C-alpha cells in the first residue's frame, strides 16, 4: 500500500508578480531544500493539491512537471509522486544552502594572493594583441560578431560561410549546429528599436558594465525568464559569450592556472582560456552533463553548459548541481555557466540557471546570438558585485566595449516585450523542426529536449563515411569527435536545426534516416 501523502502547509499569492505555477514550484523547492520534505515522501495528487490551494489543476501539473524535469521529484507507476533522493550533498536545516561558502572575490574587489580578483597580471603578455587574442597554432582568425572568435567553418557553435549548392543544383541543407533562424522576425519592432538607437548621442564616457537602461531591462528579463536573482549591479553587457568568458579569464587566471572544460565541449572555450595562459583540463561528461566526481580539486575555473550540455545535449539534474557547487566551494574554483540556448526547451519550462543556486561562486554568461541574431553583438555576464567590479577594471584596461547603439536597441526590444514575443514565436518554430527530426530518426536521437541541435551516437568507424555520404547528397553534418580536446571518447553526429527551414529539416532528416537505416554500405554504393 503506498504511503499516505504528506500534508503541505503551502500558499500562493494571486497578487504577486510571479505566476502561480512559479510560486508553487518555488515553495516546493524550499520545502525539499530545507528538509521539510524528506526523500521518499509522497506528495499530494495534482487534484488534491489544486483543491487545497484553490487553483486550477493545470497550475499544479505544470509545477510538478518542472520539478520532475529538474530532478527534485520522481513518479512511481501506479503509486504517485515522491520527493527524489538528492544524495548526501542535499542541504538540510542548518546546512549551507545556496550562496554559502566564500565569495569568488572578497568584499572590496581585492583578492588575497592566489585569489580571484587581481589575476589580470597573468594575461599581460597577450593583452597588447587585444581582447581574445590567441596564441600561435590555434587556427583563430578574426573576432566574430558575438565577441567570440571566428574559426574554421566547422566550429559547431558559430560556423561561418554559405552552404552553396548540392550535386543536383539544389541548395545544400546545412544541419550543422550553431546558428539561429534569422529570417522570421518582426520588421516593425526591429526598425523601431534601431530608430531608438539613433537617439543615443555619441559619447566618450563609457561605463564598462554597459548602459544602465539595458542592465535594468535585462535584470527584469533574467528574473522572469531564467529565475536569476540579479539586479543591474550584477550585470555587465558584453559582446557575447566568448567576450564574457575572455573577460572572466583575464581577471581570474594567471599563467599556468588549470581551467576545466567539458570533454567533449565548446572548442572556442578551450582556445579562449588557453589564450589567457591557462592549462586546459578536459573534464568528462555523461548523458546528464559534467561528472562532478571526476573534477580535479586544483581547478581555478570550470567552464560548463549545465542547461544543455554542448554538444551531447544533457541537462544537469539538481542533485548533481548541488554536488558541483559543493565542489566549487571546497576547491575555491569559479564556475562559468554558459547559458547559450537555455531559452529553448520543448518538454517543460527552461531549467533555472545554476547561478541562482550560488551567485557567489557562479558567473553566468548569456547571448542574443542564438535567441535573436549574432549580428546584434550583445551578450551579458552576471556575477557577484565584487567580482563584477574586478572584471570591469580588467575591461577598462583592455579598452573593450559593447556598441552603445546596439545596447540601446536591445533595451527597447526588452522594454516593449518584442524580444519575449520573438522567443515565444521561435520556440514554436524550433519545436516543429525538432519534432520533424525526432519523427524521422526515432530513438537514435538524444539531447532533444532543448536547444537547437540533437546528437546521434554511433560507432566511431561509421561516422566519417556517413558524413561524406550525407555531403554527397547535399546535407552538411557536424560530428561529436570534432568537439574533443584530446582523443575522442564519444562518437556520433551533432545535427542542428536552427538555420535550416522546416522543409529543409524534413528533407535532410529523411536523407539521414535512409543512410542510418539499412546500413551505410548499402546506401553508399
N, C-alpha and C positions, 0 to 999 in steps of 0.2 A: 504494500500500500504506500503510495507516495506521501512524503511528509506534508504536514499542514502548511500552507503559505504563511510567511511571516507578515505580521501587521506592520504597515509602514506609516509613520507619522509624517506624511508629505503634504505639501500645499503648493499651489501655483497662484500667481498673481496676474489677473487679466489686464491690469493697468500697467504692468511692467513692459519695457520696450522689447524684451526678448520674447519669442514665440512660446506658447505653452509647451510645445514639444521640446524646445531647447531647455526651458526651465526644468521640466521633468527629468530630462537626461542629466542635467547638472546636479539635481537633488540626489539622484540615484548614485552618480559617481561619488559625490561627497559621502554618502552613507557607506558605500563599499570601501572607499579610501580611508575613512575614519574608523572603520571597524564596526559600525552599527549593523551592517550586513556582512555576515561571515561567509566564507567559501562553502558552497554546498547548500545554502539556504534557498528554499523555494520562494519565488516571487509570486505575487497575486496574478491571476489571469488578466489579460488586457481588458476583458469586460468588467471584472470586479474592480480593478483599479480605476477605470474610467468612471464607474458608478460612484466610487468613493470620492473622486476629485471633481465630479460633476463636469466632466469634459467628454468630448467625443472619443469613441474607441480608437479612431484614427490617430489621435494625439498620442495615446499610449503605445499603439502598434509601431508608429514611426520612432518613438523614443527607444523602445526595445530593439528595433532593427538596428538603430545606430549603435547602441551599446553592444549588441551582438557582434557587429562588424568590428568594433574596437577591441573586443575580447573581454569585456567586463562580465558578460553573462553568457550562458550556453543553454541550448534547448535539448531536452531529452524526449525522444519519441514516445508519445502516449503518456507522458508524465508531467510536463510543464516546463517552466523556465527557471533556471537556477543561477546563483552567483558563481562565477567561474573561480577556479583556484589560480590565483595570480602568482603563486610561488613565494619564496622566502623574502623577496625584496618588497613585498606589498607593505606600504606604510600602514601602521595601525595607530591607535590612540597613543599620543606621546612620542611617536617616532617622527623623524624628519620627513616632511612632505615636500611638495613642490617648492622650489626656491631655497631649500635647505642647503647647507654647505657654503663654502667660501665663494665670494663673487669672483668672476674671472679677473676683475681689476679692483683693488681696494678703493675705498672712498677717496675722492680727490683725484682719481685718474692716474696716480703714480704707483707703479708696481715695485715691489722689492726686487732684489737680484733674482733673476730667473723667473720673474712674474710676467703678466701678460702685457701690460701697457708699455712701455719703454723699449719694446723689442724692435723698434724701427731701425736701429743701428745695423742690424744684421743684413738688411736689404740694401744698404748704402751702395754697394758695389754695382748694383744694376739700376739704380734709380735714374742715373743720367740718361738711360735709354727710354725713360718714360714709364707710365703705369703699364703693367702687364708685359714688360719686355721679357723675351725668352732667351735662355742660353743657347749656344750653338747646338745644332743636332736635333732640335725638336720639330723641325719642319713647319714652324709657325710663320705666318706671313704678315698679315695686316690686322689692325683692330676691327672687329666686327661691330655692327650697329648696336648690339646689346651690351657692348663693353667687354665681351669675352674675346676670343681670338678667332680669326678666320684661318682654318687649317685646310687640309685637303678635302676633296668633295665627299669623302666617306666618313667625316666626323658626324656621328649619329645625331647629336642634338643641335645641329646647325649647319648641315652640309650646304654647299653653295652650288651655283651653276644651274643650267637649264637641262631639262630631261632630253630634249631633242626628239627625234623620230625613231620608231621601231623599224624592223626589217620590212614590213609591208607598207611603210609610209605613214602609219597611224602614229599618234602621239605616244611617246613612251609613258608607261604607267609607273610613276615614282612611288613606291611603297617603302621607302626608307624613312626612318623616324626623324623628327627634329623641327619640322615646320608646321605652322598652323594654316588653316584655310583663311585667306585674306580677301577673298572676292565677295564675301557676303557681309556687308557692313551697312550701317545707317549713314548714308551720304550726308543727310542734313545735319545729323549730330556731329559728324566728322568735320564738316565745314564750319559749323558753329564753334566748335572747340578751337579750331585754328584761327578763326577771326578773333576770338578772345585772347589767344596767344599773342596776336599782333598788338594788343592793348598794353602789353608789358613793355615799358620803356627799356632801352639798353641800360645796363648797369655795370659797375665795376666792383661793387661791394658784395662779393659772392659769399653766401653762407655755405660752408662746406656740407652742412646737413640738408640743404635744399630749401625750396620755398616753403615758408610756414603754412601757407594755404593748402598746398598739396599734402604736407605731412599731416595736417589735421584731417583732411578728407580721407587720406589713406588709413589713418588710425581708426576712423569710424568703419571703413570698409573691412579692414582686417578683423576688427572685433565682431562684425556681423557675419562675415563670410568664413573666417578661419578660427573664430573664438580665441583670437590672440589678445591678451590683456596688455595692450600697448597704447601709449599716448604719443603725441608729437615728439616728446622728449626722448623717446626710444627709437625714433625712425630717422634714417638717413636715405635720401634719394640718390640712387646710383645710376650707372648706365646699363645695368643688367646684372645677371648672376655672376658672370665672370669678373666684372668690375668689382662687385661686392666681395667676392672671395679674395681677389687680389689685395684689396684694401685691408681686409682682416689679416691675411697672411703677412703683409708688410708691417703690420702693427705687432703681431704676437710672436712671429717666428724669428729666430736667429739662425745663421748658417749652421747646418748640422742637426737642427731640431728634427725630430721624427714626426711626420704627418701621415695619418692614416687615410686611405681612400678605398672605397669598396672595390672588391675584385670578384667579378667584373664591375666596372663603373665608368663614370664620365671621363673620357680621355683628357679633356681640357682642364679638368680639375687637377690632374696629375701634373700637367705642363705648367699651370699657374703656380702651384705650390713649389715645384722644382725650381722655377724661375726665381722664387724668393729664398732659395738656398736650402730648402727642406730635403731631408732624406725621405723618399716616398716608401711607405709601408703598405703593401696590399693587404686588405682586411677581408676575410672570406664572408660570403653571403650565402643564404639558402633561400628557400621559396618564400620566406617571410621578410627577409632583409638581412642586415648585418648581424653576424653571430657574435654576441657580446662576450661569451665565454672565451673567445679566441682573440680578443683585443689585447694588445700589449699594454702593460702598465706605464710605459715610459713615453707614450704619445703626447705631444704638446697640443696637437689639433687633430680632430677627426672630421672629415667631410662625409656626409651621409645623405641619403634620399629616402627618408622613412615613409613618406606618404605614398610613393610609387617608385620602388627601387629601380634605378636605371642601370642596365636595360632589362632586367628579368621581370620587373613588374610587381614584386611582392610588396605588402604593406606591413609595417612593423606593428605587431599587436601590443596592447597596453602593458602586458606583463614584461615583455622584452624592453619596451620603452623605459619602464621603471628600472630595470636592471642596467640599461645603458646609462641612465642618469646617475645611478648609484656608482657605476664605474667612473664616470666623469668627475664626480665629487671626490672619489677616493684617489684618482690619479692626478687631478688638477688640470685635466685636458679641457680645451674649448671645443664644444661640439658645434659644427657649422651645418645647419639644416637647410638643404636646397629644396625649396617648395615649388619646383619648376612647373608642374602641371596639376597641382592639387585641386584646382577649381573644377576639374572634370572627373566626376565619379558617376557610375551608372547603376550601382546597386543601392547605395544609401547616400546620405549627405557626406561631404568631404570629411575625412578624419581630422580631429583637432590637431593643430600644429604641436610638434614636440616642444617648441619654445614656451607654450603656455604651461607646461608642466614644471619648468625650471628656467625662468628668464635670466637667472644669474649665471648659468653655465652654457646656455644655448644662444647662438647667433642664427637668426632666421634670414634667409635670402629669398627674394621673390623677383618676378619679372613680368612685364607685359608682352614679352616676345612670343609666348605661347598662347596667351589669352586674347591678344589683340593683333600685334604685328611686331616683328623685330625692328622695323623701320622707326618705331617710336623712340627707341633708345632710352627707355626709362625702366628702372627696377628699384628695389628697396632693400635695405639692410635694417633689421630690427635687433636691438641689443640693449643690455642694461646701460643706464646713462653714463656710468663711469667708463665702460668700455667704448661707448659711442664717442665720448669726448676724446679718448686716445686715438680712435680711428679718424676722427675729424682733424686732429693735429697731423696725423700721417698724410691725410688727403691734401691738406694745405701745403705741406712740404712737397708733395708730388705735383702740385698745380693741376690736380684732376678736378673736373667739374661735370655736371649734367646740364644740358641745354636748358636755359630758363624758359624760353617759349614752349619747349616740349613739356616741361613741368606744368606750365600754365594750362596747356591744352588738356593734359591728363586730369588736372584738378577740375576742370569744367566737366569732363566726361564723368567723373565720380560724383560731383555735386548734383548734377542733373539726373543721375540714375542711368545715364546712357551706357556706361560700362556694365552695370548689372544686367540691363536688358540684353546687351550683346552676349554676355556669358550665358544667360538662360537660353537664348536662341542657339548658340553654338553647342551647348550641352545636348540639345535635342538633335542637332545635325550630326554631331560626332557619334551620338548613341546609335543612329541609323547605320552609320558606316561600320561601327564596331559590331553591330548585330549582323551585318552582311558578312563580315569576316568570320565571325563565330559560326554562323549558319553553314558557311562553305567549308570551314576547316575543322569544325567539331571539337572533340575532346583533345585534340593536339594543342590547342591554344591555351596559354597561361598568361597571367598578368593582365587580364582583360577587364577587370572591374574599374579601372581608372585610366586616366591619361589619354595619350594619342597614339599608342603603339601596343602591340602584343608580342609575345615570344612563342617560338615553337622549338622545343628541344629535339635534337637529332643526334645520331651517331656522328662523330667527327668526320669520318671519311665520306659521308654523304653531303656535307654542307657545300663544299666548293663546287662539285658537279651540278648540284641543284641550283645554286645561284647562277651559274653560267647558262644552264638550260632555261631558267626564267628570263635572263637577259636576252637570250636568243629569241624569245617570244615577246620581247618588249616590256618586261617587268623588272624593275630595279629593286633589289633587296639588300638589307644590311645583315651582318652576322654577329652572333654573340662573341665569337673569337676576337673580333675587331676591338672589343672594349676591355680586353685584359691588359694588365701591366706586364705580366710575365707569360710563361707558357699557359695556353688556355686550359682551364679546368672544367669549363662548361662549353657545350657546342649547340648550335642551332641558328635560327633565323630571328631577326628583330624586324617586325613588319609594322610600318607606320601607316596611319590612315588620315593624317591631318591635312596634307596638302593635295591629296587626290580627291576628285569628285566622287559622289556616291556611285555613279555609273562606272567610273574607272576602278573603284574599290571592288565592285562586284565582278568586273571582268578580270582584274588581277587575281582576286581570290579564287575564281573558277580555274584560271590557268595554274595557280599554285596547288589547288586541290588535285588537279589531274596529275601534276608532277609528283605529289606526295602519295597519291592513291595506289595506282597499280605497280609502283616500283620505278625507280629512276631509270634503270636500264631500258625498260620498255619505252619510256617516253622520250628518250634522247636518241633513239635510233634514226 
